[in-house]
């Protein structure tokens, strides 16, 4: 019987391991990947893998808030084998700090919140857009939304979000910026319906950590197995702890660029990625802390592009004694970097101090009880115009019986629901060999 193994105990790897019965090898001591939750008690710095019995800890996630969108009834029922789910309706906005102005998201559907001159220009440009196919994301955005909205929001936001790559990468993830002319016109003079890919979402009642841990219990999961080499000729995985595991078929959910390098393949013109520094914060809420679940920020002195407010989604992210008082909040703040350009510790500390200062000035925070940063090496992946790197890398790996799945294995943006489905499909494919 052929031996199949899985690399990576995130959502895709767990789903494949459960549905396929294959062993899973995870580098960290906990399952879940970047969707892992952790806990820190007020005025401490120690990360806890599980919520303490007294519930007195802030609930954070490694990669910032990961909400489950796009899950149909059948998938929700599958997830609820491992954790009950709670349902939410998105509250999100664009914040212009210099004007102290909030515009509901997506901004193109809420032009009536802008001044009349800007709203009129933006509406005219959107409605008169030419039917062309721009090569870059920057060209696609300006053609789709016009120069007024591009200069006001989309340009400065994407400059931060992509760390400048939006001017050179191909258009992608169009569903993040929906365009419905009827909704645009409606929002210019009145109230438009909610729109976008994450209008409704769910989240495990007891946290992603509990969901992942329960998934891991029915999975043949090996912890603290960090890969050092994939010998694609001998079909042998070497781990940093000195152990080796042979395989016939390998499913990797690691980032595609890492899998290619571990397998010793030389594939030129690699597509770019951005890294993200996620700063998790908890403390006394400021007087102007918004009630949105997350806020897009096109202008910030510290250079971050998005703030998520865990506690606005659910009070369970707060320590138990804070949950009903309404005077505390916890956040995740995201700043993008060029792929792999990890800042030194002193730079991280200076940045964290600057973010806290800025959020206090905005009235989001009054007093900080926890500040905890996490570096996410491969956070967002991009494609260069006309690039075939992903297709070439995937095919070269397949020739060696190495298959890829998941958000980073496929080098595309997707949420937890799609990643779980990827795991199911990959397991079914591997069983056919």
Buried (B, 14 or more C-beta within 10 A) or exposed (E): EEEBBBBBBBBBBBBBBBBBEBBBBBBBEBBBBBBBBBBBBBEEEEBBEBBEEEBBBBBBBBBBBBBBBBBEEEBBEBBBEBBEBBEBEBBBBBBBBEEEEBBBBBBBBBBBBBEEEBBBBBBEBBEEBEEEEBBBBBBBBBBBBBBBBBEBBBBBBBBBBBBBBBEBBBBBEEEEBBBBEEBBBBBBEEEBEBBBBBEEBBBBBBBBBBBBBBBBEEBBBBBEBEBEBBBBEEBEBBBEEEEEBEBEBBBBBBBBBBBBBBBEBEBEEBBBBBBBBBBBBBBBBBEEBBEBBBBBBBBBEBBBBBBBBBBBBBBBBBBBEBBEEEEBBBBBBBBBBBBEEBBEEEEBEEBBEBBBEBBBEBBBBBEBBBBBBBBBBBBBBBBBEEBEBBEBBBEBBEEBBBBBBBBBBBBBBBBBBBBBBBBBBBBEBBEEE
